Amino acid sequence: MMILKDILYKVGLDIVIGSTDVQVNDIHFDSRAIKEGDLFVAIKGTAVDGHDYIEKAVSQGARAVVLEVMPDYQDENVTYVKVENAHKALALMAANFYENPSRQLKLVGVTGTNGKTTTTSLLYQLFKKSGFKTGLISTVEILIDEKVVATKHTTPDPMTINKHLAAMVAIGVDYCFMEVSSHGIAQERVTGLEFAGGVFTNLTHDHLDYHSTFAEYRDVKKRFFDELPKGAFALTNLDDKNGAVMLQNTKAKKLGYALKTFTDYRAQIIENQFGGLLLKVNEHEVWSKMVGEFNAYNVLAIYACAIELGLEEIEVLEVISQLEGVSGRFQYFTTVEDRITAIVDYAHTPDALKNVLETINSIRTRNENVITVIGCGGDRDTSKRPKMAHIAAALSDQVIFTSDNPRTEDPQLILNDMEAGVEPQDYKKTITILDRSQAIKAAAKMADKNDIILIAGKGHETYQEINGVRSDFDDRKIIADILNKLNK
């Protein structure tokens, strides 16, 4: 609990009706969670407006309400605080309420279209293996040193972020690595956090259902770097055409990493095979269990980040050679009988899918077929659907279009959008099977000795969402079970 005026520190206030000397027990932006003595923040969301639930929150005992539009009736026992941006106010209040935990450890944010989860997860592994208490806030999971917390969002809401950071501080965590999504930046979820560093991976086609243009999407990412403090570092992929843009207005120490451009941190791929990568990193050779050029960038990013955080070069390289892959990111196994390689990858953007298929094609012998199973999510950017299908058909020998997470959309209409992107010369390679488990089964039946099956789009996810209902569904378990039953 905390006094309201202390919670409101640094929040821009337009109008205050009532006392700010009242004690607040907790902060919520969901009226259903309000209890006696809490503070309710009325957030205007994409589907629901919290202002419609102010009266309910007050009836449940809210002692204070932070809002953007003052209600016609104000309860004389409640303090009303009008602000310009409730999202930003919530973030600042959350940081204050949990006593600004981001200042009490070293927090590094990783942003970009692809590679955020892999980069943050590898950094977590690297620092844990180097003997530090470490935290992770990612799409896959939240880790408070070794304690696992489930998560549903790439960047959680500000109360959740600060609550977990405070829990990390309480047990002496030294470093925390966090995915920072464009939604998280745009919705002020990371406002009020103090970052020791920021990493930019790349920028490609994604989230144009939320950000109306690519330029808007880019500028939201850039805002994260614009707001880094002077004592932080800003590390960017200079092989990406938007990499240098991220550094234009930052006050942080400017650094680059690249495979093809001369900059602070450089790497060269010496070997690339299913067993891993042999890299030359700033004149040192290192073996990594990661596969593909896109993972060479991830390895280089974590190396650079670790050095900037004060670790020793040789020790970092030694630990990198021990790091395991990330769940659902180019996760593969090869069957004993027919040597069929099954790969499960989260690739759900055109660029990510292209990277994975180009990696497979650079390693394969061409004496085998690549069979790709791919779908696109519903209620998301529709413009990437034909592009995904085009890439899959162009870079595979056989393609099965199937359902991903259709959410509230008709899955057949999603598949129709995808099929429109297939070139005439590639059409004969494609079939459509609506049921995802049947599509995976068909791919397994098609596969002959030494063939490669790629199941893309869902990666680490263990569910499928149809009409708002989530059912158990794990691509990795399904393909392993089917190949086992087929004795392949």
JOMOUR-V919686 format. One record per pair of residues at least 6 apart in sequence whose ideal C-beta (glycine too) atoms are under 7 Angstrom apart, sorted by the first residue. I is the first residue (numbers start at 1). J is the second residue. If there is no record, write none. Layout:
i: (I I)
j: (J J)
This chain:
i: (1 1 1 2 2 3 3 4 4 4 4 4 5 5 6 7 7 7 7 7 8 8 8 9 10 11 11 11 11 12 12 13 13 14 14 14 15 15 16 17 17 17 18 18 18 19 20 22 22 22 23 24 24 24 24 24 25 25 26 27 27 27 27 27 27 27 28 28 28 29 29 29 29 31 31 31 31 34 34 34 34 34 35 35 36 37 37 38 38 38 39 39 39 39 40 40 40 40 41 41 41 41 41 42 42 42 42 42 42 42 42 43 43 43 43 44 44 44 51 51 54 54 54 57 58 58 58 62 63 63 64 64 64 65 65 66 66 66 66 67 67 67 68 68 68 70 70 74 83 85 87 87 88 88 90 91 91 91 91 91 92 92 94 94 94 94 95 95 95 98 98 98 98 101 101 101 101 101 102 102 102 103 104 105 105 105 105 105 105 106 106 106 106 107 107 107 107 107 107 108 108 108 108 108 108 108 109 109 109 109 109 109 110 110 110 110 110 110 110 110 111 111 111 111 111 112 112 112 112 113 113 113 113 113 113 114 114 114 114 114 114 115 115 115 115 115 116 116 117 117 117 117 117 117 118 118 118 119 119 119 119 119 120 120 120 120 120 121 121 121 121 122 122 122 123 123 123 124 124 124 124 125 125 126 126 126 126 126 127 127 128 129 129 130 130 130 132 132 133 133 133 133 133 134 134 134 134 135 135 135 135 135 135 136 136 136 137 137 137 137 137 137 138 139 139 140 140 141 141 141 141 142 142 142 144 144 144 144 145 145 149 154 154 154 155 155 155 155 155 155 155 157 158 158 161 165 168 175 180 180 182 182 182 182 182 183 184 185 185 185 185 186 194 195 195 196 197 197 197 197 197 198 198 198 198 198 198 199 199 199 200 200 200 200 201 201 201 202 202 203 203 203 203 204 204 204 205 205 205 205 205 206 206 207 207 208 208 208 208 209 209 211 211 218 218 221 222 222 225 225 225 225 226 226 228 228 228 228 229 229 230 230 232 233 233 233 233 234 234 234 234 234 234 234 235 235 235 235 235 235 236 236 236 236 237 237 237 237 238 238 238 238 238 238 239 239 239 239 243 247 255 255 255 256 256 257 257 257 257 257 257 258 259 259 259 259 265 265 265 265 266 267 267 267 267 267 268 268 269 269 269 269 270 270 270 271 271 272 272 272 273 274 274 274 276 276 276 276 276 277 277 277 277 277 278 278 279 279 279 279 281 281 281 284 284 286 286 286 287 288 288 288 289 289 289 290 290 290 291 291 292 292 292 293 294 294 299 303 303 306 307 307 325 327 328 328 328 328 328 329 329 329 330 330 330 331 331 332 332 332 333 333 334 334 335 335 337 337 338 338 339 339 340 340 340 340 340 341 342 342 342 343 343 343 344 344 344 344 344 345 345 345 345 346 346 346 347 347 347 347 348 348 349 350 350 350 350 353 353 353 353 354 356 356 357 357 357 357 358 360 360 360 361 364 364 367 368 368 368 369 369 369 370 370 370 370 371 371 371 371 371 371 371 371 372 372 372 372 372 373 373 373 373 373 373 373 374 374 374 374 374 374 375 375 375 375 375 375 376 376 376 376 376 376 377 377 377 378 378 378 378 378 378 379 379 379 382 385 385 385 385 386 386 386 386 387 388 389 389 389 389 389 390 390 390 392 393 393 393 393 393 393 394 394 396 397 398 398 399 399 400 400 400 400 400 401 401 401 401 401 402 402 402 402 403 403 403 403 404 404 405 405 406 406 407 408 408 411 412 415 415 419 422 433 433 436 436 437 440 440 440 440 440 441 443 444 444 444 444 444 444 445 447 447 453 455 455 458 462 462 462 463 463 463 463 464 464)
j: (23 24 25 24 97 21 23 20 22 24 64 79 20 21 96 24 39 93 96 97 20 81 93 96 92 83 89 92 93 83 84 81 83 82 83 84 70 82 81 74 79 80 78 79 80 79 79 63 64 79 37 37 38 39 63 64 37 38 38 38 39 41 93 94 97 159 34 38 40 41 43 50 90 40 53 56 57 40 57 60 61 62 60 61 61 61 63 61 62 63 62 63 64 66 54 57 62 65 50 66 86 89 90 50 51 54 65 66 67 68 86 50 86 87 90 50 68 86 67 69 65 67 71 65 65 75 78 78 78 79 78 79 81 78 80 81 83 86 89 80 82 86 82 83 86 80 82 80 89 188 187 188 188 191 158 158 188 189 191 192 191 192 158 159 162 192 162 192 193 162 163 165 166 162 165 166 168 169 165 193 194 194 169 168 169 173 174 175 176 174 175 196 309 176 178 193 194 195 196 123 177 195 196 197 199 305 178 180 190 195 198 224 116 119 120 177 179 180 199 201 180 198 200 221 224 200 201 202 203 202 203 204 206 349 351 201 202 204 349 351 352 201 202 294 297 298 179 201 138 139 140 179 326 329 298 326 329 199 201 298 301 302 136 138 177 178 179 136 138 140 326 298 302 323 177 302 305 134 136 143 177 323 324 302 306 319 320 323 134 175 134 319 322 311 315 319 174 175 145 171 172 173 174 145 173 174 175 143 144 145 168 173 176 142 143 177 156 161 164 176 178 179 179 154 179 327 460 148 149 150 151 149 151 164 164 167 168 171 171 173 164 179 181 184 179 180 181 183 184 189 190 189 189 192 189 176 176 309 190 224 207 211 217 220 221 210 190 220 221 223 224 220 229 228 232 232 232 233 235 305 308 224 225 228 232 234 252 235 301 305 236 237 243 246 237 297 301 237 240 218 221 240 242 349 350 351 349 350 351 384 387 349 381 217 381 214 217 381 383 380 381 217 220 242 245 246 245 246 234 246 247 250 249 250 234 250 251 252 251 252 251 252 252 252 253 255 308 246 247 250 252 253 254 255 255 257 301 304 305 308 243 246 247 256 243 257 258 297 244 256 257 258 261 263 258 259 260 261 256 254 264 304 308 263 264 263 264 265 300 301 304 266 267 268 296 297 282 300 303 304 282 279 280 281 296 300 279 280 277 279 293 296 278 279 280 277 278 292 362 363 363 291 341 363 287 288 289 290 291 288 290 291 295 296 285 287 286 288 296 299 300 303 317 313 317 317 320 321 321 299 320 321 323 324 325 298 299 325 330 359 330 355 359 359 355 359 320 316 320 316 313 316 331 460 344 345 346 459 460 345 346 459 343 345 356 344 476 341 342 343 342 480 340 341 483 488 487 488 449 488 449 450 447 451 453 483 488 452 453 479 483 452 453 454 455 459 475 476 479 356 454 456 459 458 459 460 353 356 456 457 377 457 384 384 387 388 391 388 391 392 456 391 454 456 391 395 396 454 395 370 452 454 395 370 452 450 450 451 452 397 398 451 396 397 452 454 396 397 398 443 446 447 451 453 392 396 399 454 456 400 402 439 440 443 455 456 388 392 399 401 456 457 401 402 403 404 436 457 384 385 388 404 414 418 404 405 407 405 406 407 408 409 414 407 408 409 417 414 417 418 421 417 418 420 421 421 418 401 418 419 421 422 421 422 423 399 399 422 423 426 429 430 423 426 429 429 429 446 429 430 431 433 439 442 443 415 418 419 430 432 433 434 436 439 411 434 435 436 457 458 464 465 414 466 465 467 468 434 434 432 434 432 430 439 442 464 473 478 455 475 478 479 482 482 453 453 479 482 483 486 488 486 453 488 479 475 479 475 472 473 474 470 471 472 473 471 473)
